[in-house]
């Protein structure tokens, strides 16, 4: 009797089909043609799941073509604590810089959104999960000061796992520094629009991300300080499903609007016009 083949033909790589053409949606599980997803601004066409995007991809999506002027790119990270976990921090930084082409986890500058001039800082989840160290805090502070000096509306796109543990207290100090800079911007009558993407957590949520004059978020973005497991281990309270998602936070007054990625440019321009900036 002939033996049935044990190999599943679907497990074999299809000959002649380049890798990376397809991707799976983590929300609905559908197999998606990567080019279709990219043309839809990295949003699943079936369930509208918003994939994470790099800072530079986000700038392209938001800013009028050819108008973005990058600034503060000469600020580079250091390793004053000589921190080592599974890998030396200095080696981790070099690896992330090679992978992303960025010096750290934020891209800052000025440009135009639907013809409105704006100063902006965009956090990069592809660089150490957008964690906030000294360079991220300094560049965001410089961008806030630029907005105050030039009378520009300010947009910060947050997408971060929180403070960067490899910089310890130096990282935590950025929470106070960025918040103080925003207070000075507010005193100067400036406009701050805070856009929260998935995820916005930890020290970023506990500082500048939640200080916007308008706080908008992408659909189903994870937004919070500590995760559900940490909350349970600390206060022994079981919280409702989805309590850290943008829709729940909008319903309970923590954020102002949940906005689909394709509508962000129009919404930001509307808010700038509404405030007369």
C-alpha positions in Angstrom: 0.0 0.0 0.0 1.4 3.4 -0.9 2.0 5.7 2.0 0.2 9.1 1.9 2.6 12.1 1.8 3.2 13.7 5.2 4.2 17.1 3.7 1.5 19.7 3.3 2.0 21.4 0.0 0.7 24.7 1.5 3.7 24.6 3.8 6.1 24.9 0.9 7.1 28.3 -0.4 5.5 28.9 -3.7 8.1 28.9 -6.5 8.5 32.2 -8.3 6.5 34.3 -5.7 8.7 36.8 -3.9 8.5 36.9 -0.1 6.8 39.8 1.6 3.9 40.2 -0.9 1.3 39.1 1.6 0.7 40.0 5.3 -1.8 38.8 7.9 -4.0 41.2 9.8 -3.6 40.7 13.5 -7.2 41.9 14.1 -9.3 39.9 11.6 -6.7 37.3 10.6 -7.2 37.9 6.9 -4.4 37.5 4.4 -3.8 40.8 2.7 -1.9 41.9 -0.3 0.8 44.2 1.1 0.6 46.7 -1.7 -3.2 47.1 -1.2 -2.6 47.8 2.6 0.1 50.3 1.9 -2.1 52.1 -0.6 -4.8 52.3 2.1 -2.3 54.1 4.4 -1.5 50.8 6.2 -5.1 50.2 7.2 -6.7 46.7 6.8 -9.4 47.1 4.0 -11.5 44.4 5.7 -11.7 45.4 9.4 -10.0 48.8 9.4 -7.2 47.7 11.7 -4.6 50.4 11.8 -1.1 48.9 11.4 1.8 50.7 13.1 3.8 52.8 10.7 7.3 54.4 11.0 7.8 58.0 11.8 8.9 58.8 8.2 5.9 57.0 6.7 3.6 59.0 9.1 5.2 62.3 7.9 4.5 61.3 4.3 0.9 60.5 5.2 0.3 63.8 7.0 2.3 66.5 5.4 1.8 68.2 2.0 4.2 66.7 -0.5 7.7 68.3 -0.5 7.0 70.7 2.4 8.6 68.8 5.4 11.8 70.3 6.7 13.5 68.0 9.2 15.1 69.7 12.2 17.2 68.8 15.3 18.6 65.7 13.5 22.1 66.5 14.8 21.1 65.4 18.4 22.4 61.9 19.0 21.9 59.5 21.9 24.7 58.7 24.4 25.1 55.9 27.0 26.1 57.8 30.2 25.0 54.9 32.5 26.9 52.2 30.5 23.8 50.2 30.7 23.8 46.5 29.8 20.9 44.1 29.8 20.8 41.2 27.3 22.8 43.6 25.1 24.9 46.7 25.8 22.8 49.8 25.3 25.4 51.4 22.9 25.2 48.3 20.7 21.4 48.3 20.8 21.4 51.9 19.7 23.7 51.1 16.8 21.5 48.2 15.7 18.4 50.3 15.8 20.0 53.2 13.9 21.1 50.8 11.1 17.6 49.2 11.0 15.7 52.4 10.8 18.1 55.0 9.4 17.2 57.3 12.3 19.4 58.5 15.2 16.6 58.0 17.7 12.9 57.3 18.1 11.4 60.7 17.0 11.5 62.7 13.8 10.9 66.5 14.2 10.5 69.4 11.9 8.0 71.8 10.3 5.8 71.5 7.2 2.4 72.2 5.9 -0.8 70.1 6.4 -3.4 71.1 3.7 -1.6 74.4 3.4 -1.5 75.1 7.1 2.1 75.6 8.5 2.8 73.4 11.5 5.6 72.3 13.8 5.6 68.5 14.4 7.3 65.7 16.3 6.5 62.1 15.3 7.5 59.2 17.4 8.8 56.1 15.7 7.6 52.7 17.0 10.2 50.9 14.8 13.0 52.4 16.9 13.0 50.6 20.3 9.2 50.8 20.3 9.3 54.6 20.3 10.6 54.6 23.9 11.4 58.1 25.3 15.0 58.7 26.3 17.0 61.9 26.6 17.2 62.5 22.9 13.5 62.0 22.3 12.7 64.4 25.2 15.2 67.0 24.0 14.0 66.9 20.4 10.3 67.1 21.4 11.1 70.0 23.7 13.0 71.8 20.9 10.0 71.4 18.6 7.7 72.8 21.3 10.0 75.8 21.7 10.1 76.2 17.9 6.3 76.3 17.8 6.2 79.0 20.6 8.9 81.1 19.0 7.4 81.1 15.5 3.8 81.1 16.5 3.1 77.7 14.8 0.5 75.2 15.8 2.1 72.1 17.3 1.4 68.5 16.4 2.9 65.6 18.3 2.2 62.1 17.2 2.7 59.7 20.1 3.4 56.0 19.5 5.5 54.6 22.3 6.1 52.0 24.9 6.9 54.7 27.4 10.2 55.8 29.1 13.4 54.1 28.0 14.6 51.9 30.9 18.2 51.9 29.6 18.4 55.6 30.6 16.8 55.2 34.0 16.1 58.6 35.8 17.4 60.5 32.8 14.5 59.2 30.8 12.0 60.0 33.5 13.2 63.6 33.6 12.0 64.0 30.1 8.4 63.8 31.4 8.9 67.0 33.4 10.9 68.8 30.7 8.4 68.3 27.9 5.5 69.1 30.2 7.2 72.4 31.3 7.8 73.3 27.7 4.2 72.8 26.9 3.2 75.0 29.8 5.3 77.8 28.3 3.7 77.2 24.9 0.3 77.5 26.5 1.3 80.7 28.2 2.3 82.0 24.8 -1.2 81.2 23.5 0.0 78.3 21.3 -2.1 75.4 20.0 -1.1 71.8 20.7 -2.8 69.0 18.9 -1.9 65.6 20.4 -2.4 62.5 18.1 -2.3 59.1 19.9 -1.4 56.0 17.9 -1.2 52.4 18.9 0.4 52.1 21.5 0.7 55.2 23.6 1.7 54.0 27.1 3.9 54.6 30.2 5.7 57.9 30.7 4.6 59.3 27.4 0.9 59.0 28.3 1.8 60.4 31.8 3.3 63.5 30.3 3.0 65.4 27.0 0.6 62.9 25.2 -2.4 63.8 27.4 -1.7 67.6 27.6 -3.1 68.6 24.2 -5.6 71.3 23.6 -7.1 68.7 21.4 -6.4 65.0 21.9 -7.3 62.8 19.0 -6.6 59.1 18.5 -6.6 56.4 15.8 -9.3 53.7 16.1 -8.7 51.0 18.7 -5.3 52.5 19.8 -4.0 51.1 23.1 -3.7 54.1 25.4 -2.8 53.9 29.1 -0.1 54.1 31.7 0.2 50.6 33.0 -1.1 47.4 31.4 -4.0 45.3 32.7 -1.8 42.7 34.3 0.2 45.4 36.2 -3.0 47.0 37.4 -4.4 43.6 38.6 -1.2 42.8 40.5 -1.2 46.3 42.1 -4.8 47.0 43.1 -6.5 43.6 42.4 -9.3 45.2 40.3 -10.5 43.5 37.1 -11.3 46.3 34.7 -13.7 46.1 31.7 -12.6 44.8 28.3 -11.3 47.5 26.0 -10.9 50.0 28.9 -7.6 51.2 27.4 -8.7 51.5 23.8 -9.4 54.9 22.2 -13.1 54.3 21.8 -13.6 53.7 25.6 -11.4 56.7 26.4 -13.5 58.9 24.1 -16.7 57.7 25.6 -15.4 58.6 29.1 -14.0 62.0 28.2 -10.3 61.3 28.3 -9.8 62.1 24.6 -11.7 64.3 22.2 -12.0 62.4 18.9 -11.3 59.0 17.4 -10.3 59.6 13.8 -9.6 57.2 10.9 -6.1 57.6 9.5 -7.4 58.7 6.1 -9.2 61.6 7.7 -6.4 62.9 9.9 -5.1 65.6 7.6 -8.6 67.1 7.2 -9.2 66.9 11.0 -5.9 68.5 11.9 -6.5 71.3 9.3 -10.0 71.8 10.7 -8.7 72.2 14.3 -6.0 74.7 13.2 -8.6 76.8 11.4 -11.0 76.5 14.3 -8.5 78.0 16.6 -7.5 80.7 14.1 -3.8 79.6 14.0 
